[in-house]
Amino acid sequence: MTGHDKACTSVTLCLILGGLLLPAAANASATTSNAKSEAAAARTAMVEHKGIWKWVVPPVKMHGAFDDHDPIGLVADKLIAADCAFNWTDPDTHQLYCFTSATSLLYFLSAPQRYLAKAEKNWQRLKGTLSEAH
């Protein structure tokens, strides 16, 4: 093979490999761009929805017992306002109770009547402090 033939072969290989690699590089760039836009969309959704652990906030105002305060908060002697996204209706009294988290609701469901009795007792005392604060 002459020097001219070697040069032509090298140029030919470069052109062939370049033709194969350029589309792959463009595809990798597009994939990176798509991943970045998907990550940005996920961040936006998280900000708009305040996380993935929140259920849908009811479209209309729901009125729960204890002026929408979490019964487990009351058991702990704390006034914790809830938006009723997590709620439970007592099958006996049909009273609606609102919770701040699924954890609070599940904890409550382990002994609802016991927690309701304690929450009611604390509510009678704490609701006076609520009206004094306003």
N, C-alpha and C positions, 0 to 999 in steps of 0.2 A: 504494500500500500504506500502510495506516495504521500508527501506532506500535504498536498492539495486534497487528496482523498480523505485523509484523517481530519482535516479541517471541515470538509463538507459533512462527514459523518458526525462530528461533534456538533456542528450547527444543526443538523437534522435532528439529533437526539435532543438538543436543547429546545428546538421548536416543538417536538412531539411532547416532551415532558412539560414544557411550558403550557401547551394546549390542554394537557390533562390537569395540571396543578392550579391554573388560574381559576377555573370554575369551582374547584374544591375550596380554594381560599375564599372565593366570593360567597359560597354556600356557608362556610364557617362564620364569615362576617355577618351574614343574614341571621344565622342561628343565634349568635351572640346578641345581635340587635333584638331579636324576638324574645330572648330570655330576659333582657333588660326591660323591655316594655311589659312583659308579663309580671316581673317583679315590681315594677312601678305600679301596675294596676292592682296587685295584691296589697301593696302598702296603702294605696288610696282607699281600697275597700276596708282595710283594717281601721283606718282613721275614721271613715264615715260610719262604720258600724260598731266602733269601740270594742273590737275583738270578736273572736269566733264563739265565745262561750255565752254570749248574751242571747236569749231567746228574743222573739219578736215582741216589741213593746206593743201592747194592745192599741188598736186604732182609736178606740174611745176610752175615756177615763173610767176605770173600774174602781168601785168603792169597796174596799175591804174592811174587815174588822180592825179595831185599834187605829183608826184613821190612817190606814195603809202602812202601819209600822210592822216590821218583821217580828213575829211572835218569838223567835229564838233570840232576837235582840232584847226583847222585853224580859225573857227568862234570865238573860245576863244583866238585867237592870240598865239597859241602854235603849234609847229611842233611835231606831235606824229606819228611816223612811224607805219604802219600796215602791216600785212603779207597777207592780202586779204582773210583770212579765213571767214570773214564777208564782204560781198560785195553787191553792187547794180549796175545795169546797167541802165542808163537813157534811157527810151524807145524812146525819141525823138532824142538824139544824139548818142546813143549806146556807150557812154563813160562809162568805168568801174570806180567805186569809191570803195576804200578799207576802212574798219572800224576796229577799235581795239576791239570793243565789240558789242554784240547784242544790248545793251542799247544805244550805240552811233548810231547804224544803225536805231533803232526804233525811236529815238528822231529825227534824220534827216528826216525820212519818214513822219513826221508830217507836214513838209513844205519844201520839197526838193529844189524847185527853189529859195526860199528865202535864205536858208542856202548855196546853191551853189553860189549865187551872193556874199554873204558876204565872203565865203571861197575863192573865186577867187580874190576878192579885197585884202584880207590879204595875200594870197599866193604870189601875185606879189611883195609885200613888204618883206615877210619872206624868200622867196627863195634866196634872196641876202645874207641873214645872214647864210643860209645853206652852200652856196658855200664858204663863208669867213671862216667858221669853218673848212673846209677841207683843 
